[in-house]
């Protein structure tokens, strides 16, 4: 640190050169190192000897304000003491180049200590040093490091209350030999502090909690002034007044500590203080409740944003607020000359206040803007998801109804073929066939169109008896050379017609596609009604590949021979009605799919 101050800091004290020369002469290779290396190593060396420098600082303080009081050499020792303090202080690093106004302040403090060399300045300086050391000590994690600093704090407090304050109050302590003996015996505390390990302080002010420092200074000041007031009001001696002031202050601190965080789970001053710091003029809990209510009640992002901004217009510090997004903009209240703007997630909010916003309150408003931005982004995504869900529903419904349209087209082709090749004597039979099939086809086409119009309400509510559905299925595939088996031809069990039609068409069409490459593939369709309905479609073709089997019912599968989105949609449709679709057998020559009652 000494070498570094001489290279880069404006504070080039005379004591820096001897320290650097002593360090260099003690180790000859050190002389050959570059000035930059010396500059980098000096803070580490000084930090290693931090407690020794602290002890030296306190010894010089004792010499200046106790032994050298009212003497000219004492003023010179004050400058040496202040130099040792600058070597130890945790506010700025030795490599830091201070601006001129901060350098001037540092020099003025040292000049004031040397020029105003009296007992009142010494007492005030001891109070400030004790508060600073105490604030540093509470931030240290190691107990041994804290003990060194607390020893220094104890020395300063005892010197203050045993020697300095009695002189300030006009007490003749300098003539009391016992007091002089105890005064000089206090030097054992700085020597003890030098024996403890030095703390590794992070320079730049981060090692000092200014709130703790201010609190320690105020407590010491209250104790000093309280003893003076008690001594004059009670007309008692200094020792009893100091004891009374200490007891009163200790009792007050104990009561405050209990009120800060009471036992039994009840809230104390700690919670009230936290709520006040968080609020900063804004009832945070009430505003957050209004924000959550608006988020639940308003599905549209623009309406939600206006409801959220309305809460700011009722606050005493606010005159108005404006907001702007890529889709909308708006304003509430009146504009003022003091405006503070924040932007988060494409939401720009401008707050208008009666007075200038301080930095702490500006940070609070930024946090509120970020909360509004997150809610608005969530509402925007929710609207996009609703649109995507509707589009997805149309897509899924259309994909599921594709096979119905194909079956209707196949039925129409069958009827057209029958009409083209019918003979005049078959007119009555053709008419009967048309009367049975055309109404059914019209009904199925109407159901398909209704589902396309309202895909989110596309539920299977039509029921049909098993024997009737089986008869229609056999008639539909009468020309495809399928083998049909049913356990009870006269079964009266009711089946969900759309589900069984869709699944049967999917499975049968997939099985028939295998005949393109394997004409001799046999297809078998079975229906069991007892104990629960179960439809099974089997073929004698190749087994389903493993990579297709793993995601057959969980995602669309792109294949050249079927087994694509149809089974995926059929699986979802079956699950919505309490059925499950599964691959019951998968081996060469025996591939079976089954639709049965029960959840997957």
Secondary structure as UniProt FT lines:
FT   HELIX           2..8
FT   HELIX           15..26
FT   HELIX           28..32
FT   HELIX           35..48
FT   HELIX           50..62
FT   HELIX           63..67
FT   TURN            68..70
FT   HELIX           72..88
FT   TURN            94..95
FT   HELIX           100..115
FT   HELIX           119..137
FT   TURN            138..139
FT   HELIX           143..159
FT   HELIX           160..164
FT   HELIX           165..168
FT   TURN            169..170
FT   HELIX           173..175
FT   HELIX           177..185
FT   HELIX           187..193
FT   TURN            194..195
FT   TURN            203..207
FT   HELIX           210..233
FT   TURN            234..235
FT   HELIX           238..260
FT   TURN            264..265
FT   HELIX           269..279
FT   TURN            280..281
FT   HELIX           284..297
FT   HELIX           301..310
FT   HELIX           311..314
FT   TURN            316..317
FT   STRAND          318..324
FT   STRAND          329..333
FT   STRAND          338..344
FT   TURN            345..346
FT   STRAND          347..353
FT   HELIX           359..421
FT   HELIX           424..426
FT   HELIX           427..453
FT   HELIX           455..457
FT   STRAND          463..465
FT   HELIX           466..476
FT   TURN            477..481
FT   STRAND          483..486
FT   TURN            489..490
FT   STRAND          494..496
FT   HELIX           497..513
FT   HELIX           514..516
FT   TURN            519..520
FT   STRAND          523..528
FT   STRAND          534..539
FT   HELIX           546..549
FT   TURN            550..554
FT   TURN            560..561
FT   HELIX           565..576
FT   TURN            577..578
FT   STRAND          579..587
FT   TURN            588..589
FT   STRAND          590..597
//
